[in-house]
Amino acid sequence: MKQLLETIVFALVDDKDQVVISQEEDNDGNTIFKISASSNDVGRIIGKNGNTITAIRKVMKAYAIKLRKRVTVDVL
C-alpha cells in the first residue's frame, strides 16, 4: 500500500528528496499514512480546494477495501 502512495505522491512533487511518508497502525488495526513535504509541494499534494488529496484518499481507500483493511492519509 505504501508503494502505491509513494508512486502517486512522487509524481506530483518537484523535490522528491523532501518527501517523507510514514506508516503507522492505531489500536483498531487501521493503517495511517502521514505525508510531509516542502511547503510548495504540500500545496500540490492538497490541490485546489483539496481535490487532489481527496482523489488520493479515494484511491487508497479503494485499494484498502480490496485488501480488507482501513486506511487514512494525512498531510502534515
C-alpha positions as CSV (number, residue, x, y, z in Angstrom):
1,M,0.0,0.0,0.0
2,K,2.8,2.4,0.9
3,Q,4.4,1.8,-2.6
4,L,1.2,2.9,-4.3
5,L,1.0,6.1,-2.2
6,E,4.7,6.8,-2.9
7,T,4.1,6.4,-6.7
8,I,1.2,8.9,-6.6
9,V,2.9,11.5,-4.4
10,F,6.3,11.4,-6.2
11,A,4.5,12.0,-9.5
12,L,3.1,15.2,-8.1
13,V,6.1,16.8,-6.3
14,D,9.2,18.6,-7.6
15,D,11.5,18.0,-4.7
16,K,11.3,14.2,-4.1
17,D,14.1,14.3,-1.5
18,Q,12.0,16.3,0.9
19,V,9.0,13.9,0.8
20,V,8.7,11.6,3.8
21,I,5.8,9.1,4.0
22,S,5.5,7.4,7.4
23,Q,3.2,4.4,8.1
24,E,1.6,3.7,11.5
25,E,-1.1,1.5,12.9
26,D,-3.6,2.5,15.5
27,N,-5.2,0.3,18.2
28,D,-8.0,-0.7,15.9
29,G,-5.6,-2.0,13.2
30,N,-6.2,0.9,10.9
31,T,-3.2,2.0,8.8
32,I,-2.4,5.7,8.9
33,F,-0.1,7.3,6.3
34,K,1.4,10.7,7.1
35,I,2.9,12.7,4.3
36,S,5.3,15.5,4.9
37,A,6.9,17.6,2.1
38,S,8.2,21.1,1.4
39,S,5.6,23.9,1.6
40,N,5.4,24.2,-2.2
41,D,4.9,20.5,-2.7
42,V,2.3,20.3,0.1
43,G,0.1,22.7,-1.9
44,R,0.4,20.4,-5.0
45,I,-0.4,17.3,-2.9
46,I,-3.5,19.0,-1.4
47,G,-4.6,20.6,-4.7
48,K,-7.1,23.3,-5.4
49,N,-9.9,23.1,-2.9
50,G,-8.5,19.8,-1.6
51,N,-9.4,17.9,-4.8
52,T,-6.1,16.2,-5.3
53,I,-5.8,14.8,-1.7
54,T,-9.4,13.7,-1.9
55,A,-8.7,11.7,-5.0
56,I,-5.6,10.2,-3.4
57,R,-7.6,9.2,-0.3
58,K,-10.3,7.6,-2.6
59,V,-7.7,5.6,-4.5
60,M,-6.1,4.4,-1.3
61,K,-9.4,3.6,0.3
62,A,-10.4,1.5,-2.7
63,Y,-7.2,-0.4,-2.6
64,A,-7.5,-0.9,1.2
65,I,-11.0,-2.3,0.7
66,K,-9.6,-4.9,-1.7
67,L,-7.1,-5.9,1.0
68,R,-9.9,-5.8,3.7
69,K,-8.1,-3.1,5.6
70,R,-8.8,0.5,6.6
71,V,-6.6,3.4,5.7
72,T,-6.2,7.1,6.5
73,V,-4.0,9.5,4.6
74,D,-2.9,12.8,6.3
75,V,-0.7,15.6,5.0
76,L,1.4,17.4,7.6
